[in-house]
């Protein structure tokens, strides 16, 4: 094999490695990191971000890399056999006393096997490992040749993507495109790897795990049960109500009429104390009552946090499927579950 043939084979293998690294880098890179770099003025990050943020653009980007991998691999195999086999076959025939056709077939097989192993190791496995370990740097450094490939393969990409989408529609499958989405198990694995790598302290790791698992905990699991609710009956004498509220350690007290399941609202004891201290007239609790905020006991913990934020509430009455009061839950209960 001549030096020029060896150079061509190495160049084709490096091109395969480039496309493999670009594909895995684009899929693995964090968009939040790219946005941060783009905001800091990194021009490669600004150019790359549109290609990985939108699913269809990412589809085209990956299609370009896959076309490049296929073409360079095919050209490598064809060129290697054409350049090496004619020189290798006579050597095999002389060494082993083989017939011309036999030596030629063995030479073709040997060249194809050797080139395939060489290409798989240096052109695929190594760049894949590098891209997965350094996704941001890999995605940025392979961007410019990928932009050229996107332009060069643009018609081919359109035909292939269109054919693929058509086939998926015929099979009744929706083509959603590539997305940077991690399952709960994948996120836990990333957190565990960060802990093992020394990036997270044990307490931080435990809290992040609890935050991920919060969506699996229901409001019933987070609430204070019914028998421990401190509430007041609006039918009690007014002076007795004021005394009970003044002695309560809680700032928000549910108010019911006759039965806890007949809620009429809640009262803020801080507002009550301020009203009494200022000497403002107060004949009943109706003036200070606020509507009772209720949530179902099946509401997931993460949606409960969203509910508190949207309603600007800190506490809610938990109702069971029959509409009866099952307990009470507060923002502090959720935070305590995260921190303990």
C-alpha positions as CSV (number, residue, x, y, z in Angstrom):
1,X,0.0,0.0,0.0
2,X,1.4,3.4,-1.0
3,X,1.7,6.4,1.2
4,X,-1.0,8.2,-0.7
5,X,-3.4,5.3,-0.2
6,X,-2.7,5.3,3.5
7,X,-3.3,9.1,3.7
8,X,-6.7,8.7,1.9
9,X,-7.7,5.9,4.3
10,X,-6.8,8.0,7.3
11,X,-8.6,11.1,6.0
12,X,-11.7,9.1,5.3
13,X,-11.6,7.6,8.8
14,X,-11.1,11.0,10.4
15,X,-14.1,12.3,8.4
16,X,-16.2,9.4,9.8
17,X,-14.9,10.3,13.3
18,X,-15.9,13.9,12.7
19,X,-19.5,13.0,11.8
20,X,-19.8,10.6,14.7
21,X,-18.5,13.2,17.2
22,X,-20.8,15.8,15.7
23,X,-23.9,13.6,16.1
24,X,-23.3,12.5,19.7
25,X,-22.1,16.0,20.6
26,X,-25.3,17.6,19.3
27,X,-27.6,15.1,21.0
28,X,-25.7,15.2,24.4
29,X,-25.0,19.0,24.7
30,X,-27.0,20.9,27.2
31,X,-29.0,23.8,25.7
32,X,-28.8,25.8,28.9
33,X,-25.0,25.7,28.7
34,X,-25.1,26.8,25.1
35,X,-27.4,29.7,25.9
36,X,-25.1,30.8,28.6
37,X,-22.1,30.7,26.2
38,X,-24.1,32.5,23.6
39,X,-25.1,35.3,26.1
40,X,-21.4,35.6,27.0
41,X,-20.6,36.3,23.3
42,X,-19.4,32.9,22.1
43,X,-20.1,33.1,18.4
44,X,-19.9,29.3,17.8
45,X,-22.5,28.8,20.5
46,X,-24.8,31.4,18.9
47,X,-24.5,29.5,15.6
48,X,-25.0,26.1,17.1
49,X,-28.0,26.9,19.4
50,X,-30.6,27.2,16.7
51,X,-29.7,23.7,15.3
52,X,-30.1,21.9,18.7
53,X,-33.0,23.9,20.2
54,X,-35.7,23.1,17.6
55,X,-36.5,19.4,17.0
56,X,-36.8,19.7,13.2
57,X,-33.5,21.6,13.0
58,X,-31.9,18.9,15.2
59,X,-33.3,16.2,12.9
60,X,-31.6,17.8,9.9
61,X,-28.4,18.2,11.8
62,X,-28.3,14.5,12.8
63,X,-29.4,13.5,9.3
64,X,-26.4,15.3,7.8
65,X,-24.0,13.5,10.2
66,X,-25.6,10.2,9.4
67,X,-25.3,10.8,5.7
68,X,-21.6,11.7,6.2
69,X,-20.9,8.6,8.2
70,X,-22.5,6.4,5.6
71,X,-20.8,8.0,2.7
72,X,-17.3,8.0,4.2
73,X,-17.7,4.4,5.4
74,X,-18.8,3.3,1.9
75,X,-16.0,5.2,0.2
76,X,-13.4,3.9,2.6
77,X,-14.4,0.3,2.0
78,X,-14.5,0.7,-1.8
79,X,-11.3,2.7,-2.0
80,X,-9.5,0.4,0.4
81,X,-10.4,-2.7,-1.6
82,X,-9.5,-1.1,-4.9
83,X,-6.1,0.2,-3.6
84,X,-4.9,-2.6,-1.4
85,X,-6.5,-5.9,-2.8
86,X,-4.5,-5.9,-6.1
87,X,-1.2,-5.6,-4.2
88,X,-2.2,-8.1,-1.4
89,X,-3.6,-10.9,-3.6
90,X,-0.2,-11.8,-5.3
91,X,1.5,-11.8,-2.0
92,X,-1.0,-14.3,-0.6
93,X,-0.8,-16.4,-3.7
94,X,3.0,-16.5,-3.4
95,X,3.2,-17.2,0.3
96,X,0.5,-19.9,0.5
97,X,0.5,-21.2,-3.0
98,X,-3.1,-20.2,-3.7
99,X,-4.9,-19.9,-7.0
100,X,-5.4,-16.4,-8.4
101,X,-9.2,-16.3,-7.7
102,X,-8.8,-17.7,-4.2
103,X,-6.0,-15.3,-3.2
104,X,-8.0,-12.4,-4.6
105,X,-11.2,-13.4,-2.6
106,X,-9.1,-13.8,0.6
107,X,-7.4,-10.5,0.0
108,X,-10.8,-8.7,-0.5
109,X,-12.2,-10.3,2.7
110,X,-9.1,-9.5,4.7
111,X,-9.0,-5.9,3.5
112,X,-12.7,-5.3,4.2
113,X,-12.3,-6.8,7.7
114,X,-9.3,-4.8,8.6
115,X,-10.7,-1.5,7.3
116,X,-14.0,-2.2,9.1
117,X,-12.2,-2.8,12.5
118,X,-10.0,0.2,11.9
119,X,-13.0,2.4,11.1
120,X,-15.2,1.2,14.0
121,X,-12.5,1.7,16.6
122,X,-10.9,5.0,15.4
123,X,-13.9,6.4,13.4
124,X,-16.8,5.5,15.7
125,X,-16.0,4.2,19.2
126,X,-13.2,6.7,20.1
127,X,-15.1,9.9,18.9
128,X,-18.3,8.7,20.5
129,X,-16.6,8.3,23.9
130,X,-15.0,11.8,23.5
131,X,-18.3,13.4,22.5
132,X,-20.1,11.9,25.5
133,X,-17.4,13.0,27.9
134,X,-17.0,16.5,26.4
135,X,-20.3,17.2,24.7
136,X,-20.1,21.0,24.7
137,X,-16.6,21.3,23.3
138,X,-17.3,18.5,20.7
139,X,-20.5,20.1,19.5
140,X,-18.8,23.5,19.1
141,X,-15.6,22.3,17.4
142,X,-17.5,20.2,14.9
143,X,-20.0,22.9,14.0
144,X,-18.2,24.6,11.0
145,X,-17.8,21.4,9.0
146,X,-21.3,20.4,9.9
147,X,-22.6,23.7,8.5
148,X,-20.9,22.9,5.2
149,X,-22.3,19.4,5.3
150,X,-25.8,20.7,5.9
151,X,-25.5,22.9,2.8
152,X,-23.9,20.1,0.7
153,X,-26.5,17.4,1.7
154,X,-29.5,19.7,1.9
155,X,-31.5,18.1,-1.0
156,X,-30.5,14.6,0.1
157,X,-31.6,15.4,3.7
158,X,-35.0,16.7,2.5
159,X,-35.6,13.5,0.5
160,X,-34.5,11.2,3.3
161,X,-36.4,13.0,6.1
162,X,-39.5,13.3,3.9
163,X,-39.4,9.6,3.1
164,X,-38.9,8.7,6.8
165,X,-41.8,10.9,7.9
166,X,-44.1,9.4,5.2
167,X,-43.2,5.9,6.3
168,X,-43.9,6.7,9.9
169,X,-47.3,8.1,9.0
170,X,-48.1,5.0,7.1
171,X,-47.2,3.0,10.2
172,X,-49.4,5.3,12.3
173,X,-46.4,6.7,14.3
174,X,-46.1,10.4,15.0
175,X,-42.7,11.8,14.0
176,X,-41.9,14.0,17.0
177,X,-38.2,14.7,16.2
178,X,-35.2,14.5,18.4
179,X,-35.5,16.3,21.8
180,X,-33.2,16.9,24.7
181,X,-35.5,15.1,27.2
182,X,-34.3,12.9,30.1
183,X,-36.5,10.5,31.9
184,X,-36.7,10.6,35.7
185,X,-34.4,7.6,35.9
186,X,-31.8,9.3,33.6
187,X,-31.8,12.4,35.7
188,X,-31.2,10.4,38.8
189,X,-28.3,8.6,37.1
190,X,-26.8,12.0,36.1
191,X,-27.2,13.2,39.7
192,X,-25.5,10.0,41.0
193,X,-22.6,10.4,38.5
194,X,-22.2,14.0,39.7
195,X,-22.1,12.8,43.3
196,X,-19.6,10.1,42.5
197,X,-17.5,12.7,40.6
198,X,-17.3,14.9,43.6
199,X,-19.5,17.7,42.2
200,X,-22.3,17.2,44.7
201,X,-22.2,16.8,48.5
202,X,-24.2,13.9,50.0
203,X,-26.8,16.3,51.4
204,X,-27.2,18.0,48.0
205,X,-27.5,14.7,46.3
206,X,-30.2,13.6,48.7
207,X,-32.2,16.8,48.3
208,X,-32.0,16.7,44.5
209,X,-33.3,13.1,44.6
210,X,-36.2,14.2,46.8
211,X,-37.0,17.0,44.4
212,X,-37.2,14.6,41.5
213,X,-39.3,12.2,43.5
214,X,-41.7,14.9,44.6
215,X,-43.8,14.3,41.6
216,X,-44.4,10.8,42.8
217,X,-45.7,11.9,46.2
218,X,-49.3,12.9,46.5
219,X,-50.8,15.6,48.6
220,X,-52.2,13.0,51.0
221,X,-48.7,11.9,51.7
222,X,-47.5,15.5,52.4
223,X,-50.5,16.7,54.4
224,X,-51.2,17.0,58.1
225,X,-54.1,14.5,58.7
226,X,-57.6,15.6,59.7
227,X,-57.3,14.6,63.3
228,X,-54.4,17.0,63.8
229,X,-56.0,20.0,62.1
230,X,-56.5,23.0,64.4
231,X,-59.7,24.8,63.3
232,X,-62.4,26.9,64.9
233,X,-66.2,26.6,64.7
234,X,-67.8,29.9,63.6
235,X,-70.8,29.0,65.9
236,X,-68.7,29.4,69.0
237,X,-69.1,32.5,71.1
238,X,-67.1,35.4,69.7
239,X,-65.0,35.9,72.9
240,X,-64.1,32.2,73.0
241,X,-63.1,32.3,69.4
242,X,-60.8,35.2,69.9
243,X,-59.2,33.5,72.9
244,X,-58.6,30.3,70.9
245,X,-57.2,32.1,68.0
246,X,-54.9,34.2,70.2
247,X,-53.5,31.0,71.8
248,X,-52.9,29.2,68.5
249,X,-49.3,28.9,67.3
250,X,-50.5,28.9,63.7
251,X,-51.1,32.0,61.5
252,X,-53.8,30.5,59.2
253,X,-56.7,28.8,60.9
254,X,-59.6,27.1,59.0
255,X,-63.0,28.1,60.0
256,X,-66.0,25.8,59.7
257,X,-69.6,25.8,60.8
258,X,-70.9,22.9,62.8
259,X,-68.7,20.3,61.1
260,X,-65.1,20.4,59.7
261,X,-66.5,19.3,56.3
262,X,-68.6,22.5,56.2
263,X,-65.8,25.0,55.7
264,X,-66.6,28.7,55.5
265,X,-63.1,30.0,55.0
266,X,-59.8,30.7,56.9
267,X,-58.5,33.5,59.0
268,X,-55.1,35.0,59.4
269,X,-54.3,35.4,63.1
270,X,-51.7,38.2,62.3
271,X,-54.4,40.3,60.7
272,X,-56.7,39.6,63.7
273,X,-54.0,40.7,66.2
274,X,-53.3,43.8,64.2
275,X,-57.0,44.6,64.1
276,X,-57.3,44.2,67.8
277,X,-54.2,46.2,68.6
278,X,-55.3,49.1,66.5
279,X,-58.7,49.2,68.3
280,X,-60.6,48.8,65.1
281,X,-64.2,47.5,65.7
282,X,-64.6,43.8,65.2
283,X,-68.0,42.2,65.9
284,X,-67.5,38.9,64.1
285,X,-64.9,36.9,62.2
286,X,-66.7,37.4,58.9
287,X,-64.8,40.7,58.3
288,X,-61.5,38.7,58.3
289,X,-62.5,35.5,56.6
290,X,-60.9,34.5,53.4
291,X,-62.2,31.8,51.0
292,X,-60.8,28.4,51.9
293,X,-58.3,27.1,49.3
294,X,-58.9,23.4,48.6
295,X,-56.9,20.7,46.7
296,X,-57.6,17.0,46.0
297,X,-55.6,14.5,48.0
298,X,-54.4,12.9,44.7
299,X,-52.6,16.0,43.5
300,X,-48.8,15.3,42.9
301,X,-46.3,17.2,44.9
302,X,-44.8,19.1,42.0
303,X,-48.2,20.3,40.9
304,X,-49.0,21.3,44.4
305,X,-46.0,23.7,44.4
306,X,-47.3,25.1,41.1
307,X,-50.7,25.5,42.6
308,X,-49.4,27.5,45.5
309,X,-47.4,29.7,43.2
310,X,-50.2,30.4,40.9
311,X,-52.8,31.0,43.6
312,X,-50.3,32.9,45.8
313,X,-51.3,30.7,48.7
314,X,-49.3,29.1,51.5
315,X,-51.9,26.6,52.7
316,X,-54.7,24.5,51.4
317,X,-57.4,22.2,52.7
318,X,-57.0,18.6,51.3
319,X,-60.3,16.9,50.2
320,X,-60.8,13.2,49.7
321,X,-62.7,11.8,46.6
322,X,-66.0,12.2,48.6
323,X,-65.4,15.9,49.2
324,X,-64.6,15.4,52.9
325,X,-61.7,17.2,54.6
326,X,-58.8,14.7,54.7
327,X,-56.2,17.1,56.1
328,X,-54.3,20.3,55.5
329,X,-51.2,21.0,53.6
330,X,-48.9,24.0,53.6
331,X,-45.9,25.2,51.6
332,X,-43.8,24.6,54.7
333,X,-44.9,20.9,54.6
334,X,-43.6,20.5,51.0
335,X,-40.4,22.3,51.7
336,X,-39.8,20.3,54.8
337,X,-40.2,17.1,52.8
338,X,-37.6,18.3,50.4
339,X,-35.1,19.3,53.0
340,X,-35.3,16.4,55.4
